[in-house]
Amino acid sequence: MKVDIAVTVDEAFDAWRSGKRGDDYSRIFDEWHARDLQALVRRDRNHPAVIIWSIGNEVMEQGDATLTKHLADLVRAEDPTRPVSNGYNDPDGGRASGAALALGVMGVNYFFGQQDRWDKDPRYQNMPTMGSETSSCLSSRGEYFFGSDNQNWQVTSYDRAAPGWGCDPDTQFRTLTRWPHLLGEFVWTGFDYLGEPTPYNSDETNLLNFRNDPTKRAELEKKLAAAEGLQPATLSIRIQ
């Protein structure tokens, strides 16, 4: 008999006290983080699919050992049966500061090339590690072509293209094979999304991308304001 079991990681925060955007969770972190984190665990702790609690993803303070332990302890007070993790895009910083010692599972985003060196650190030799974000391979659904990976604003679905911080799936599979004590991976991303449309996220046709050029930002904001002021077309139907 074959049994398929879906498992998940419940992730609480994308920001702690230091925000990534002006109106993100950092504005209310001090007042609400304890209550929100407790509510998350209490809501889902009876779900067997939840195997790990995560207190953050690529937060700005991922090297803050005191704050990491505080959040992990809040989770353990509500559920001591599951490990606590955090998703690091600076795993060197999280390990060097000792912040990762407060966790049951180290979550690493992409940078597994350091694993041999991490395993030599006696503090982390026996610490489970998972790929909390991996691969980030690029593709356009249903588009298959050879030659250049990018053609006509599409990316081939043969899983060959990847951004500088990521890798193709075969490379990630070889990584997991090389270090069998890695728990596995969560691929970023398994479905279409609008947040980081690599490799086109710096293209001027992306109206909402303002990260690099203040002049372009002002120009496109003006266009956006004009577009928002347009009235929708009215459809008239005459019935006889």
Secondary structure as GFF3:
##gff-version 3
##sequence-region A 1 240
A	DSSP	beta_strand	8	11	.	.	.	ID=ss1
A	DSSP	three_ten_helix	25	27	.	.	.	ID=ss2
A	DSSP	alpha_helix	29	44	.	.	.	ID=ss3
A	DSSP	beta_strand	50	57	.	.	.	ID=ss4
A	DSSP	alpha_helix	65	78	.	.	.	ID=ss5
A	DSSP	beta_strand	84	88	.	.	.	ID=ss6
A	DSSP	alpha_helix	91	96	.	.	.	ID=ss7
A	DSSP	three_ten_helix	99	102	.	.	.	ID=ss8
A	DSSP	beta_strand	105	109	.	.	.	ID=ss9
A	DSSP	three_ten_helix	112	114	.	.	.	ID=ss10
A	DSSP	alpha_helix	115	119	.	.	.	ID=ss11
A	DSSP	beta_strand	129	134	.	.	.	ID=ss12
A	DSSP	beta_strand	150	151	.	.	.	ID=ss13
A	DSSP	beta_strand	154	155	.	.	.	ID=ss14
A	DSSP	alpha_helix	169	178	.	.	.	ID=ss15
A	DSSP	beta_strand	182	187	.	.	.	ID=ss16
A	DSSP	alpha_helix	214	228	.	.	.	ID=ss17
###
